């Protein structure tokens, strides 16, 4: 005999249905919302559920249909009027009947639904994610601190409620999924957003939990419980109390992005609810308090996404990790994961340098821009003298008076485009950082650590942009060279003294080779000073920490500077465009070197860079001899 479960608040409706259907079917009656409503109590599977819908639930038609799709039997909804039947779409195992109804109409609906279920496969319980190994990795170091990882494993072995708090992006929701993955069996899992909670919503969830009561346990997780309105707080407290009093074996977990106890003291959060959900508490620290863990976290994300993107194992250079450690992660783990995944997807390299990092997706170059850049490279190929691993921007030695005009010709127009790209890149990252700080200033100004970090980072970025603008303005003020006899070595030593503070920051020291002063060169003394200073500053921005810079001016009119690089060129535009020239020995100069190169050529000289050695770079400048 087919079994029918009747659930309605009205005893009259329940008894009437039992009398009409009782001769043909086995009818079980339950009161909606009580602890007695459980599929397990029927002693066998139910073939049809008849559910009375309150007038207040008519606006929740979508939720009713989702509920019907999750239960393992056909469902017939009883609504308060015929107009309400139009709100619920009838399906193979879902029907709708308006009150008052006649017995013949009721039997017709019941017979149709039972006939359909006889030829359709039985619906399965709520889908369960069985990829436990993937989810449980979020309970380990380095995703969590070692202390938090130890605590969460202890919490996972209990049945007590857990409140997991932390700033935005600290991984609260993933920790909950990881805790559920540690369960011995695949169990039902309900993840709800606090903003959706009201009495009707919780009644629906209570019904779903009742249908799943045959399982050993279930999880009910509330996301962003701090956003729960006062009315929803009372409803949730009553819901949890019902779960405790009913044999549903359901564990309650919750996440929060604020200090809920402080909300309790302020009168904004229900004290009884707080102590119900905060039996066990786990606070996840922000990344700014985990700076020592950041290199390990980066490697952890890189390992995961290198496999996901079908790449060889990807590593991050020392300079890249240093930049990641110095970034203030407003989105914490979520933001870092996004940056790592985005960088790997766009760069597709086995080693990521600092210049490769993509913090803002707007840094990525679209197909049209890439095509423009490829045409730009092709236009400049005639000017690039490449021999083996030597990337050369070298012009034939000529008199400064023979130097071409810098404002005419297609080649110079192309160089201007590259110059604009470089300047935009140099300015982009500091501006993004300052904009982000400005957006958070109102909310976090009272945070002393935030104010100190704001002053440090924003002050440094503004100083950097100001310095770049000064470099550009000074370059723009130069006219045709006023050539004089100048001692290259004497001018170079003076420039080394001028950048002494930058040498100290990088803990680098200069080693001079050759003791004889060479023959004087012909150059504009002011422009030569600008060239040498910016060449040295560009080198010091890339030199390996604590290494030496070798300078040799023994050749006639030639200066050779060699040094060990920390990583790839920090400002190479090809790194950001993904140009095909990358890896073939050709690239565009960083901004300071690009401007210096322009002035070297304007003074009749040339510049070449040999990067054939993967760790060492040699820069060579030549000037006309007096």
Secondary structure as UniProt FT lines:
FT   STRAND          3..7
FT   HELIX           11..21
FT   TURN            22..24
FT   STRAND          26..30
FT   TURN            32..33
FT   TURN            35..36
FT   HELIX           39..42
FT   STRAND          48..52
FT   HELIX           55..60
FT   HELIX           61..70
FT   STRAND          74..79
FT   HELIX           82..85
FT   TURN            86..87
FT   TURN            92..93
FT   STRAND          94..98
FT   HELIX           103..119
FT   HELIX           132..136
FT   HELIX           137..139
FT   TURN            141..143
FT   HELIX           146..156
FT   STRAND          162..166
FT   TURN            168..169
FT   HELIX           172..181
FT   STRAND          188..193
FT   HELIX           194..196
FT   HELIX           199..211
FT   TURN            212..214
FT   STRAND          218..223
FT   HELIX           225..227
FT   HELIX           230..245
FT   TURN            246..248
FT   STRAND          250..256
FT   HELIX           260..265
FT   TURN            266..267
FT   HELIX           271..277
FT   STRAND          280..284
FT   HELIX           287..289
FT   HELIX           291..293
FT   HELIX           294..308
FT   TURN            309..310
FT   STRAND          315..316
FT   HELIX           318..326
FT   TURN            330..331
FT   HELIX           332..347
FT   STRAND          351..352
FT   HELIX           354..356
FT   HELIX           361..363
FT   HELIX           367..380
FT   HELIX           381..383
FT   TURN            388..389
FT   STRAND          390..393
FT   HELIX           400..402
FT   HELIX           410..444
FT   TURN            445..446
FT   HELIX           448..477
FT   STRAND          483..486
FT   HELIX           488..498
FT   HELIX           500..505
FT   TURN            506..507
FT   STRAND          509..513
FT   STRAND          521..524
FT   HELIX           525..540
FT   TURN            541..542
FT   TURN            545..546
FT   STRAND          548..552
FT   TURN            556..557
FT   STRAND          558..565
FT   TURN            570..571
FT   HELIX           573..577
FT   TURN            580..585
FT   HELIX           591..602
FT   TURN            603..604
FT   STRAND          606..610
FT   STRAND          616..622
//
